[in-house]
Structures are given as structure tokens and as C-alpha cells.
């Protein structure tokens, strides 16, 4: 473990966006090109639009699949000896369309399927709250554009060309947080406040309970926690 | 509940091949004297006696046998048959049926093949009730009961039944379509003697007619009203009045537009119910939050005769404890539209000691099935449906659940089990633990999926089922299967009457094994399996004994099917193209063939060719 101290420190503080076990988890479509750990820096913009197949500790949950299905124990992966299933085959599995329609029409399940992910957005100093439906966006970029429009009288400051925080660059991050610019933060399922952008988009949508846009200087306390959390996911 | 219920032990009764020998038989046997004079009186006496005796014969199988004894018996049997069952509406024409059986009071007809339920058949294929409705109205003015399955019934047909059949008492429509609330309105209004109106899993179009209000005013003889499949709002006040006016009402199954508050009001008016479908089992949206909730527990407690509970179409699980008072008496519980967890199920199921029939969603997981196995020692029938009916969906139930059920529910006779994974070991265990199995339908939702533990095909599991379950008459197979599985079925499945095959087998041998080995086979439905013309040929000796054969997306050619058609003149060989397919000359997409006395039917849609 005697790599250069600097390297180790860097690894500890690095916010990782890739797959915990190193790149290329369970055969997802858009694999990260290289292991984030080895090369370290990777522009955020490269990862923003990635659809990551997260092989998280919740054994093999493919986030690219419907998020609304109740989480159950996940089944074994498909039989490798046969061609992988593509689109659903007509009339298979043999569940009567009558029954399928009933399940689709049920209040509860349809609520889950179509349920928007509305979260409150507050901005420090702004007199009003807004609500956004996170499901309307598919990336941090789009969300940040929308937020910017919503709170247009407040500048979003120095976010870099992508419009969001570059977590990869620690010094840049600290600069931002030390400034009086605004950064978006969110409260996650566990009740912790995090910096927006530290996890893959889909995971963010799932775990975000509310958004708060605060001054960088106030958010400074969140950065280490965000990094820690990310590490613990690795 | 009768979702695809094949409980009747029915012989091939949709077709009668009366041997010529029987027709020529002389009943008296006396040889001397003037034949006409001498035989007239004894014949008449015998026939009168026979008539009285045969009235007691109710089983179809017995009646078919009796009709083959000789001409006299044939005649008398035909006069005394009051319940007519026709398993394939195209096997015999209305004219022929009404000509032979002149005193029918109850008619049961089945139309489309089962695979039509899964959208494998283009719509408007046929199975129209109309010619039957007209024939019945003329020939059987005293007809009381009609029971249809998978047929197209129009509003006019309903009107015909109601207007021309004065004593009509019972209408049961299972998996039917073609009619709407306006037809229902006319029907219930004109049928003054109506006792039973059961609409089960049928498609009813919403013509925005308030049909419930059309029941006649005053006291009604209604004993059963099942409309849980009707997907439209109903006039609740009218329903409440109807229930209040129906002291004989025993079965009531409400649709999802009836809220739990409304259910309460109905239940307190009808504590005599034996079968209840609860409707939505959630409050209506309009109900205020602060409104006093009625005492649901009390309402259920008052229903001391309740044995069959279903519904829960939009369940709010918080209300489940209301049913505790009836659990101990329940013999049948249908939770198959209720997305509940194991934890929510346990307090209910632990009280259901008498349960014999249980339908449920896989949302209860293996854990829920273990709870069922722990309590329901009298279980005869289990059906586990998928919440997520996709090939690669989540798999909340597995071999663990099946194993648990097999160990806990030794009296099991019928099982339908959807899952994402299954092992041979669990299936073998069930074959040994549940020797009374009559129906075994396992649907591993991933096609060609092997045993996840051993990597082997599922041949041995299904083999064990046919070997160990000596009473098995219905089997549906799935998962990765080689010809070996079919070899087992052909060798041991001697009582199998219905077989469903999908994405299975390696070669023609698979189908050959079955056609050559299963003498009782009546209904064979196959899809997406590599069986071709040679395999088809191997069943020539048997097709007249079958109700039908369905093969879709297999390896059949028009020539192969033509060969069968030529060899068997009493077989109707339909080649069906799915609507958007172009005509492909060298492949048969759907083959549906069935024996028939009538030859090619006259109501063919353009996508069907009869060879």
C-alpha cells in the first residue's frame, strides 16, 4: 500500500462516478471507457449523459430497467446459453390480455408507473418555492438549464461550461464552494444533504427528496460528506 | 372462478360417430311373427322405461355411451338429454344439434381456442353465437340456461335470448366479447325470471347505458350477479335497491367502480351471501378524509355463510383486517388482483385453515407462499400470477415457493405457477409430495431457460410429474426442454387430455412422442416449437379423437397441412395468417384443426384458409 501518498490521498477524496468494481459491470450498453480509479480524472460532461449499469451492492439491479417496479429479490441473470431476450414476444408470457389490462388500470400500479418525481426547489434568498418533476429531465445538464430558467434572476455563477459542478477537479470544486456563487444541493432518502451531481442521474432521481440552491460558501460543509458517501458506495 | 376452468371430465362429446351397426339393431330381439305388429308394443314400453331411466343419467360421458347402444337407445337418449355440451361450436351446426336433441334446457358452447386469449389469433376469427341464438330461440323456447366460453355475442343475441325465451334463467359468459351495456340493459329488463347473470373475464363495451337500473322493479329471483369484469361505472343506488330486493342472492361480484364504502352498504343488506367479489376495496376519491368510516369488520362478521372471497381490485391494504372474521370459513380466496406483500398476506392466510382454492399475485414472494404452505393444509388449487408479466421481469417467486407448497399442501390437485426461475429438484419434489395432481401448469417466463442450479434442461422435472402424478390430465410445460421431455410425456402421460407447449423441443420426434404415446389427448396447443410436417403426419391415427390441434410458429408447410386435410375428410384444417403478415407461401403461421361434422365453415374471415 505504499503507493505515493499523494495518489492514495487523491483516491480517498476522489468522487467516483463509475462502477465500483472498476469499469464494465454487468454488460451495460454504455460502458465507461476506462476504469475511473486508474485514470482518475474524467470530465463530468463525459459521464453526465452516460446510462450506467450500476452493479451496486443491491445485487445486480439494472437501473436502466423500469424504476417503478417494486423492488423484490432480483432473479438470476438470464440463461447465457440461449439468445438474450429482446423485445417482448407476442403473447408471451401467457397472461391474458384481460388480466394485463386490469393490472395496468389499477390505481396503485398506474400511480407508480406514471408518478412524477416532483421535488420542491428552494433557492436561498428567493421568496418562493418551485416544484420540478425530475422525470421530465434525463440529465443534470437539462435540470440545470431548467433551474436556471426558473430562478433566472439569480445567476448560477461559475459552473463551468457544462453548467454543473466538476466534481473531478477538487481544487475547482473548492473554489466554487468558497465563492459566493450558487450551487444546487439536495436532500436524499437518508435525510442527508448532498451536492447535486455526485451520483449517476438515475440514482439521483430515485433518491432526491428536495432541492435547495444555496450559496457555495454554505455548501462547503457538504462536499466532504458527498465524497464520503460516494466512497462508501464504491 | 373459472379462468380457463376445465373441470369437466368430458369425453369427446362434440361429435358423435354412431356406428352403422348400432343403427340397425332391433331392440326386441324376437324373430317370429309379423315383425311390425309384434315389435310395436314392446318397443314402446321399452322406450318409455328407458326414457324414465335415462332422465337420471346426467354425465355426458354416460349419455354418449348410452346413445351408442342401439337405435332405440340413441333416440331415447336424444329425447332425454336436457343439458347439451358442445366443446367446439364449429364441430356441429345448430341445425344438426337441434334436430337430434329436441328437449334441451341448458346449452354450453365453447368457441375460440385458448391461445386466442394471448392475442395469437387475429380478432374476428369467428365463434359467433348468433346462429346458435337464432336456432335455440326457435327450437328450444323453454331453454333456461346458456353458458358460453370464448364466443362473440352481440347485443342483438342478448336481446334474442331475452325476448324469445320466456323462462330464461341463467346466462354465464366467460371470456366472451362483442356486446355492451346496452345489450345487458335489454337482457336484464326482459328476463323476468332471471336467476343468474355471470359475466366472467369478458369484454363489455361501455355504451354508457345504465343497465343496472334496467332490472325490473320489485322482488327479484336473482341468485347470482357477477359483473367484476365490466369496466364501466354503475348506478350504485339502483344496485343497492336490486340487492335489497333479492332475498335469494348468494353470489355477488362487484366491479372496481364500487368503493369499499358502497360495498359496506351492500353487505349489510345481503348477509346471506356465500360468494363475494369486493370491488375496488378502497375508498372512493370523493370520500372526505374526516368522514366516519363504517364498521367493515362488523359487516364481514355478519356474513356467516361467506365461503368465497375475491375482488380487491384496487386494494388499500390497510383495509385488509376487515376480512378477518370470514377467513376461518373461506374455502376460496382470490387475491390475484391485489398487489400485496408477504407481510400483508400473513395475518390473513394464517387464519384460512379451510382454504381449498387460492389465487394470488407473486408480489407475496416465496415468503408468502411459505406462509400459505404452513396453514392451508386443505389446499386443492393454487394459482400464482405475475405482477410483472414480462420475460425478464423481477422474479419474486421461485423454486423455493414451489418446494414449500409441495411440502405443506399435500392434497394439491391443480397448480398454475408463473415464475422467472425454477429447478428440476423442486418440480420433482412436487411430483412426489403431491401425488393427487390433476393439473400441472408451470410457466417459467424466460424462454428456453434451463435449471439455474444445474444448467440442465427441465426435462427431468416434467418427466417426474408425468411419472409420479398418475391422475394428471392437464399439463403445461416451459423452460428449456429437449425431445426427452416429450418422450417422458408420451411414455407416462397416459391420461393427459390437455397439453400446452411453448418454445420447447428439438425436432419432430418431440411431437411424435406425444401424438403416438398419449391416447387420451384431446387438446394440444403448441407455439414456437421446431415441429414440422413429419411430426404432424404421425398423428393421423388420432386426430379424430381430439377436439383440436393448434400449432403456431412451428415448422409446418402448406403441403404438409394439405396432406392431413386430404387424408382426413372430417377434419377442418384452418390455416390462419396473422393480420399484418404478408402471405407467405412456404410457411404456415397458424394451424388450427378440429374434427367437424359440417365441413368448412361459412363464416370465414379473409385471413383464414381452409385446406
Interface residues (C-beta under 8 A of the other chain):
Chain A: X65 X69 X70 X71 X72 X73 X74 X75 X76 X78 X79 X81 X82 X85 X88 X89 X90 X91 X92 X93 X94 X95 X96 X97 X98 X99 X100 X102 X103 X105 X106 X107 X108 X109
Chain B: X3 X115 X117 X118 X119 X120 X175 X201 X203 X229 X231 X256 X280 X282 X313 X314 X315 X336 X337 X339 X363 X365 X385 X386 X387 X388 X389 X390 X391 X392 X393 X394 X395 X396 X398 X418 X420 X421 X443 X445 X446 X447 X448 X449 X450 X452 X455 X480 X500 X502 X503 X527 X528
